């Protein structure tokens, strides 16, 4: 597996998690203080598009890492739970790093 697969996943995990926190903050202002309705609409749509991209990258990583269905579903759903993507991303990186190291081509010594 290439390192770029993991890098894409990591970037989208962070972006999705941050956007979800921003969306939660917007929702508090919208429903708690009755302000920021337009901003909430924009942030929710941006988060939705970014989450779809996250799903594609996470599924790609999971299929290449040969994860069981349950684990793949947990990683996919973590983008909908505030702060969960941060923790899941750290765990995924620890598990996938050895797969990348094993797949790295050996360098020839002269």
N, C-alpha and C positions, 0 to 999 in steps of 0.2 A: 504494500500500500504506500502511496506517496504521501509525503508530509503535507502537501498542499490540500489534501482532503481534510486533514485534521485542522489545518489553519483556517480554511473556509468555515468549518463548523464552529471553531472557537470564536471567530470574528462575529458570526451571526448569532451565536449564543449570547455574547455580551451585548450586542446591539439590541437584540430582542428583549433581553432582560431589562436593560436601561429604559427602552421605550415603554415596556410594561409598567415600570415604576412611574414614569412620567404620565402615562395614561391613568394610573390609579390616583395620582395627585390631581390631575385634571377632573377626574370623577368626583373627588372630594369637594373641589371648588364648585363644580357644576351642581351637585345635589345638596351639598352642605351649605353653601353660601350663595347659591343661585347666580353664579357668574361664570363666564368663560365657556359658554355653550359652543360657540364657533370653534374655539381652540380644541375643545374636547373632540369635536367631530373630526377635525383634521388629524389630531394625534391618533385617534382610534383607527382611522383609515390607513395611516402610515404604518402603525403597528401591525395591522392586518396584512398588509403587503409584505412587510419584513418577516412576519411569522410564517408566511407561505414559503418564502425563500429559505428560512431556517428549517422548515420541514423537509424541503428538498435536500439541503446539505446534510441534515442529520440522518435522513434515510439513506443517502449515499454512503455516509460513513458507517452506518450500521450494517448495510449490506456488504460492504467491503471487509468489515471486521467480523462478519458472520455472527452477529448478536442473535440471541433468541428473541422471539416476538415480544415477550413481556418486557424485556429490557429496552427494546426499540420503542415500544409504546411509552414507557416511562420517560425516555429521553425526548420523544416527540411532545408529550404532554407538559413537560417541564417549562416550556415556553409560555404556558398559560397561567402558571402559578408565580406570583410575585416573589422574587429572589431565588426561586428554586433553580433556575437556569444557571446561576452562578455556582451553586454547589454541585449540580449534576455535571457541569462542564469540567470542574476540577477532577471529579471522579473519572470521567470519560478519558481525560488526558492521561491520567495515571495508568489507565488500563490499555490505552491504545499506543502509547509511546513505545513499549517493548515490541509491538507488532511492526512499527516503522523501523526500529533499530534492526530487527531480524531481516527485514526486506531490503535493507541498504546493501548495495553492491560492495564487495570487498575491493579495497584498493590494492593495486599491484605494487610491490616494493621493488625498486631497482637495485 
